[in-house]
Amino acid sequence: MVSLHDLLQYLEQLLIPEDFRDYAPNGLQVEGRPEVKTLVSGVSASLALIEAALARDADAVLVHHGYFWKGESPVIRGMKRQRLQRLLSNDLSLIAYHLPLDAHPRLGNNVQLGERLGWPVDGVFGSTRPPLGVYARFDSPLSVSSVHEHLYHVLGRQPLHIAGSRQALRRIGWCTGAAQSYIEEAAALGLDAFVSGEISEQTVHVVRETGIHYFAAGHHATERYGVEALGRHLAERFGLCHHFIDIDNPV
């Protein structure tokens, strides 16, 4: 068991959210009971995740995608009201970390995805500060088909592949979630392929004009691992009961 205050203080020191210009508040988003014994982690703070957390008598929910995104209406009604009502009426805390969780060098989404793929991070790239993109080098080049099959096998999703012109893949970059805009920087770096969660219309044209291969492997599918690793780490450090709940999402 740990106090909510001490848990949040540790997370702030671990993830350093003040270093990031983010699209939503990082840290505590909804305050619940002052002590945490059971922690549930999941990718997004959907109503389904909240209900699953309540079924496990959780004290706090830890997510990558929380609430209060820039540009959304501040009015509390409909879906937003229902979610907040379930949290507040059950004294359940909601804690969310977005970009700081993507970028963490040990528990972050990018590093954790690389671990599951067997792709050790050799460097980082990207114009944001801190940079979010990562890449790996391979002594023996990989074939395009083997990368496609490997992504499918590890993530359980059929990735969308937009074919570039390079035959052998010696350097592959990736950035989880909606990071398809990083493809131009990946191409400028001379990477042979780039993997992210989502694809945009213009991504296809970048591939055709630069020769880099692109794999859209699923936003949810690529971002399952950081929040799970963070929840597990907190459980080990503070002696918590932890449940990672993967609410199925085909995107």
C-alpha positions as CSV (number, residue, x, y, z in Angstrom):
1,M,0.0,0.0,0.0
2,V,1.1,3.6,-0.7
3,S,-0.4,7.0,-0.3
4,L,-1.7,8.5,-3.5
5,H,0.5,11.5,-2.8
6,D,3.7,9.4,-2.5
7,L,2.8,7.5,-5.6
8,L,2.2,10.6,-7.6
9,Q,5.4,12.2,-6.3
10,Y,7.4,9.1,-7.4
11,L,5.8,9.2,-10.9
12,E,6.7,12.8,-11.4
13,Q,10.3,12.1,-10.5
14,L,10.4,9.0,-12.8
15,L,8.7,10.4,-15.9
16,I,9.6,14.2,-15.6
17,P,6.4,15.4,-17.4
18,E,7.5,19.1,-17.2
19,D,10.1,18.3,-20.0
20,F,7.2,17.7,-22.5
21,R,4.8,19.9,-24.3
22,D,1.8,17.6,-24.3
23,Y,-1.8,17.6,-25.5
24,A,-3.4,16.7,-22.1
25,P,-2.4,17.0,-18.4
26,N,0.0,14.4,-17.2
27,G,-0.3,13.0,-13.7
28,L,-3.5,12.9,-11.6
29,Q,-6.6,13.7,-13.6
30,V,-9.3,12.6,-11.2
31,E,-8.6,12.3,-7.4
32,G,-9.9,9.3,-5.5
33,R,-9.2,7.8,-2.2
34,P,-5.9,8.7,-0.4
35,E,-4.4,5.2,-0.3
36,V,-3.7,2.9,-3.1
37,K,-3.6,-0.9,-2.6
38,T,-4.8,-2.1,-6.0
39,L,-3.7,-0.5,-9.2
40,V,-5.2,-1.2,-12.6
41,S,-3.4,-0.2,-15.8
42,G,-4.7,0.0,-19.3
43,V,-4.1,1.9,-22.6
44,S,-7.1,4.2,-22.6
45,A,-9.5,5.4,-19.8
46,S,-12.6,4.0,-21.5
47,L,-15.8,3.2,-19.5
48,A,-15.0,-0.5,-20.1
49,L,-11.6,-0.1,-18.4
50,I,-13.2,1.8,-15.5
51,E,-15.8,-0.9,-15.0
52,A,-13.1,-3.6,-15.1
53,A,-11.1,-1.7,-12.5
54,L,-14.1,-1.4,-10.2
55,A,-14.8,-5.2,-10.6
56,R,-11.2,-5.7,-9.2
57,D,-11.7,-3.3,-6.3
58,A,-9.0,-1.0,-7.7
59,D,-8.1,2.2,-5.9
60,A,-6.5,3.9,-9.0
61,V,-6.4,3.5,-12.7
62,L,-3.2,4.2,-14.6
63,V,-3.5,4.9,-18.4
64,H,-1.6,6.3,-21.4
65,H,-4.7,8.0,-22.9
66,G,-6.6,9.9,-20.3
67,Y,-9.0,12.9,-20.5
68,F,-9.1,16.7,-21.0
69,W,-7.3,16.8,-24.4
70,K,-6.5,20.2,-25.9
71,G,-9.4,21.5,-28.1
72,E,-12.1,19.2,-26.7
73,S,-15.3,20.7,-25.2
74,P,-15.1,21.4,-21.4
75,V,-18.7,20.6,-21.0
76,I,-19.4,17.5,-18.8
77,R,-22.2,15.6,-20.4
78,G,-22.9,12.4,-22.3
79,M,-20.0,10.0,-22.5
80,K,-17.7,12.3,-20.4
81,R,-20.2,12.7,-17.7
82,Q,-20.7,8.9,-17.5
83,R,-17.0,8.2,-17.2
84,L,-16.4,10.9,-14.6
85,Q,-19.5,9.9,-12.6
86,R,-18.2,6.3,-12.3
87,L,-14.8,7.5,-11.1
88,L,-16.0,10.1,-8.6
89,S,-18.9,8.1,-7.2
90,N,-16.5,5.2,-6.5
91,D,-13.6,7.3,-5.2
92,L,-11.4,5.9,-8.0
93,S,-8.3,7.9,-9.0
94,L,-7.3,8.3,-12.7
95,I,-3.7,8.8,-13.4
96,A,-2.5,9.4,-17.0
97,Y,0.9,9.9,-18.7
98,H,1.1,10.5,-22.4
99,L,4.3,11.7,-24.1
100,P,6.4,11.1,-21.0
101,L,5.4,7.4,-21.1
102,D,6.2,7.2,-24.8
103,A,9.7,8.5,-24.3
104,H,10.9,6.9,-21.0
105,P,14.2,5.0,-21.7
106,R,13.3,1.9,-19.7
107,L,9.5,1.7,-19.3
108,G,8.3,3.8,-22.3
109,N,6.2,2.5,-25.1
110,N,8.9,2.8,-27.7
111,V,11.5,0.9,-25.7
112,Q,9.0,-1.7,-24.5
113,L,7.8,-2.3,-28.1
114,G,11.4,-2.8,-29.1
115,E,12.0,-5.3,-26.4
116,R,9.1,-7.4,-27.6
117,L,10.2,-7.2,-31.2
118,G,13.8,-8.0,-30.2
119,W,14.9,-4.7,-31.6
120,P,17.3,-3.0,-29.2
121,V,17.3,0.8,-29.4
122,D,20.5,2.2,-30.9
123,G,19.5,5.8,-31.0
124,V,16.8,8.4,-30.9
125,F,15.6,11.0,-33.4
126,G,13.0,13.6,-33.9
127,S,12.7,17.4,-33.9
128,T,10.7,17.4,-30.6
129,R,12.5,17.9,-27.4
130,P,12.9,15.4,-25.9
131,P,12.9,13.4,-29.2
132,L,10.4,10.5,-29.4
133,G,11.5,8.4,-32.3
134,V,13.9,5.5,-31.9
135,Y,15.8,3.2,-34.3
136,A,17.7,-0.1,-34.3
137,R,20.6,-1.3,-36.5
138,F,20.9,-4.9,-37.7
139,D,24.1,-6.7,-38.5
140,S,22.3,-9.0,-40.9
141,P,19.7,-7.2,-43.0
142,L,16.1,-8.1,-42.7
143,S,13.7,-8.8,-45.6
144,V,10.5,-6.7,-45.9
145,S,8.4,-9.9,-45.7
146,S,10.1,-11.1,-42.5
147,V,9.5,-7.7,-40.8
148,H,5.9,-7.8,-41.8
149,E,5.4,-11.3,-40.5
150,H,7.3,-10.5,-37.3
151,L,5.0,-7.5,-36.5
152,Y,1.9,-9.6,-37.1
153,H,3.2,-12.4,-34.9
154,V,4.2,-10.2,-32.0
155,L,1.3,-7.7,-32.1
156,G,-1.5,-10.0,-33.2
157,R,-2.5,-7.4,-35.8
158,Q,-2.0,-7.5,-39.6
159,P,0.1,-4.4,-40.2
160,L,-0.5,-2.2,-43.3
161,H,2.6,-2.1,-45.3
162,I,3.3,0.7,-47.8
163,A,6.2,-0.5,-49.9
164,G,9.4,1.6,-50.4
165,S,12.2,0.9,-52.8
166,R,14.9,-0.5,-50.5
167,Q,15.4,-4.3,-50.7
168,A,17.3,-5.0,-47.4
169,L,16.4,-3.4,-44.1
170,R,19.4,-2.6,-42.0
171,R,18.1,0.3,-40.0
172,I,14.5,0.5,-38.8
173,G,12.9,3.3,-36.8
174,W,9.7,3.3,-34.9
175,C,7.4,5.5,-32.7
176,T,4.2,4.1,-31.3
177,G,0.7,5.5,-31.7
178,A,-0.1,8.4,-33.9
179,A,3.5,9.1,-34.9
180,Q,3.2,8.7,-38.7
181,S,4.5,12.3,-39.1
182,Y,7.9,11.1,-38.0
183,I,8.3,9.2,-41.3
184,E,9.9,12.2,-43.0
185,E,12.5,12.6,-40.3
186,A,13.1,8.8,-40.4
187,A,13.6,9.0,-44.2
188,A,16.0,12.0,-43.8
189,L,18.0,10.0,-41.3
190,G,18.5,7.3,-43.9
191,L,16.4,4.7,-42.2
192,D,15.2,1.8,-44.4
193,A,11.8,1.4,-42.7
194,F,9.6,3.1,-40.2
195,V,6.9,1.7,-38.0
196,S,4.2,3.5,-36.1
197,G,0.6,2.9,-35.1
198,E,-1.4,4.9,-37.5
199,I,-1.2,6.1,-41.1
200,S,-2.3,9.3,-42.8
201,E,-3.0,10.0,-46.4
202,Q,0.2,11.9,-47.0
203,T,2.3,9.0,-45.5
204,V,1.9,7.1,-48.8
205,H,3.3,9.9,-50.8
206,V,6.3,10.2,-48.5
207,V,7.0,6.5,-49.0
208,R,6.8,6.7,-52.8
209,E,9.0,9.8,-53.0
210,T,11.7,8.8,-50.4
211,G,11.9,5.0,-50.8
212,I,11.5,4.2,-47.1
213,H,9.2,1.4,-46.2
214,Y,6.3,2.0,-43.8
215,F,4.4,-0.3,-41.5
216,A,1.2,0.9,-39.7
217,A,0.9,-1.6,-36.9
218,G,-2.0,-0.3,-34.9
219,H,-2.2,2.6,-32.4
220,H,-3.5,0.5,-29.6
221,A,-1.4,-2.5,-30.5
222,T,1.8,-0.6,-30.4
223,E,1.0,1.2,-27.1
224,R,0.0,-1.7,-24.8
225,Y,3.4,-2.3,-23.3
226,G,4.6,0.9,-21.7
227,V,1.7,1.4,-19.3
228,E,1.8,-2.3,-18.4
229,A,5.5,-2.1,-17.6
230,L,5.0,1.0,-15.6
231,G,2.1,-0.6,-13.6
232,R,4.3,-3.6,-12.9
233,H,7.2,-1.4,-11.8
234,L,5.0,0.5,-9.4
235,A,3.6,-2.7,-8.0
236,E,7.0,-4.1,-7.3
237,R,8.3,-0.9,-5.8
238,F,5.3,-0.2,-3.5
239,G,3.9,-3.7,-2.9
240,L,0.7,-3.1,-4.8
241,C,-1.7,-5.6,-6.4
242,H,-1.6,-4.8,-10.1
243,H,-3.8,-5.8,-13.0
244,F,-3.1,-4.9,-16.6
245,I,-6.4,-5.0,-18.5
246,D,-6.2,-4.9,-22.2
247,I,-9.6,-3.7,-23.6
248,D,-9.6,-5.0,-27.1
249,N,-9.3,-2.3,-29.8
250,P,-8.7,-3.2,-33.5
251,V,-7.2,0.2,-34.3
